[in-house]
């Protein structure tokens, strides 16, 4: 996407923008959604719960929620982990130090 990394574009929802009515110009979530749609991706990853809500709403508004998934980065990480027994994912207790 054009606006990314250091020049990313925050939707502002964490600053309560999600609850504001925008009267001038295009809604922020629709603006960002249109940028995602223009990339022709199948999914977009977000690291913010507010961005997830804002983009999910934008995808619904643009009628592309069946074509483009909005995923949290934690979902991508979880999906990349091979099937491992749960007991292998738990930290092992260290033996007590002897003096």
C-alpha positions as CSV (number, residue, x, y, z in Angstrom):
1,X,0.0,0.0,0.0
2,X,1.2,3.5,-0.7
3,X,0.8,4.6,2.9
4,X,2.7,2.1,5.0
5,X,5.4,1.6,7.6
6,X,6.7,5.0,8.8
7,X,4.2,6.7,6.5
8,X,1.3,4.6,7.5
9,X,-2.2,5.9,7.9
10,X,-3.9,5.6,11.3
11,X,-7.7,5.5,11.2
12,X,-7.8,7.4,14.5
13,X,-10.4,5.1,16.0
14,X,-8.2,4.6,19.1
15,X,-8.6,8.4,19.7
16,X,-12.5,7.9,19.6
17,X,-12.7,8.8,15.9
18,X,-14.8,5.6,15.5
19,X,-17.6,7.3,17.4
20,X,-17.4,10.6,15.5
21,X,-19.7,11.4,12.6
22,X,-17.7,12.7,9.7
23,X,-19.5,15.3,7.6
24,X,-16.7,16.7,5.4
25,X,-15.0,14.6,2.8
26,X,-14.7,10.8,2.7
27,X,-15.0,8.7,5.9
28,X,-11.5,7.6,7.1
29,X,-12.4,3.9,7.2
30,X,-13.7,4.0,3.6
31,X,-10.6,5.9,2.4
32,X,-8.4,3.2,3.9
33,X,-10.6,0.4,2.7
34,X,-10.4,1.8,-0.9
35,X,-6.6,1.7,-0.6
36,X,-6.8,-2.0,0.5
37,X,-9.2,-2.8,-2.4
38,X,-6.9,-1.1,-4.9
39,X,-4.1,-3.5,-4.0
40,X,-6.2,-6.5,-5.1
41,X,-5.2,-8.6,-2.1
42,X,-7.2,-11.4,-0.5
43,X,-6.5,-10.3,3.0
44,X,-5.2,-7.4,5.0
45,X,-3.5,-7.7,8.4
46,X,-4.0,-5.2,11.2
47,X,-2.4,-4.9,14.6
48,X,-5.0,-2.7,16.2
49,X,-8.5,-3.8,17.3
50,X,-9.9,-0.4,16.2
51,X,-8.4,-0.7,12.7
52,X,-10.0,-4.2,12.5
53,X,-13.4,-2.8,13.3
54,X,-13.0,0.2,11.0
55,X,-11.7,-1.9,8.0
56,X,-14.3,-4.6,8.6
57,X,-17.1,-2.0,8.4
58,X,-15.4,-0.5,5.3
59,X,-15.3,-3.8,3.6
60,X,-19.0,-4.3,4.3
61,X,-19.8,-0.8,3.1
62,X,-18.0,-1.5,-0.2
63,X,-19.6,-5.0,-0.5
64,X,-16.2,-6.9,-0.6
65,X,-16.3,-8.6,2.8
66,X,-16.6,-12.0,1.1
67,X,-13.5,-11.2,-1.1
68,X,-11.1,-9.5,1.3
69,X,-10.5,-10.8,4.9
70,X,-9.5,-8.4,7.7
71,X,-7.1,-10.4,9.9
72,X,-5.3,-9.5,13.1
73,X,-1.6,-10.2,12.9
74,X,-2.0,-12.7,15.8
75,X,-4.3,-14.7,13.6
76,X,-1.6,-14.9,10.9
77,X,1.0,-16.0,13.5
78,X,-1.3,-18.6,14.9
79,X,-2.1,-19.9,11.4
80,X,1.6,-20.2,10.7
81,X,2.4,-22.5,13.7
82,X,2.4,-26.1,12.8
83,X,0.2,-28.5,14.8
84,X,2.1,-28.9,18.0
85,X,0.8,-30.6,21.2
86,X,-0.3,-28.0,23.7
87,X,2.0,-29.4,26.4
88,X,5.0,-28.5,24.1
89,X,3.9,-24.9,23.9
90,X,3.9,-24.4,27.6
91,X,7.1,-23.0,29.2
92,X,9.0,-25.6,31.2
93,X,9.7,-24.7,34.8
94,X,13.4,-24.2,35.4
95,X,14.9,-26.2,38.2
96,X,15.5,-24.3,41.4
97,X,19.0,-22.8,41.6
98,X,21.3,-24.4,44.1
99,X,23.7,-22.3,46.1
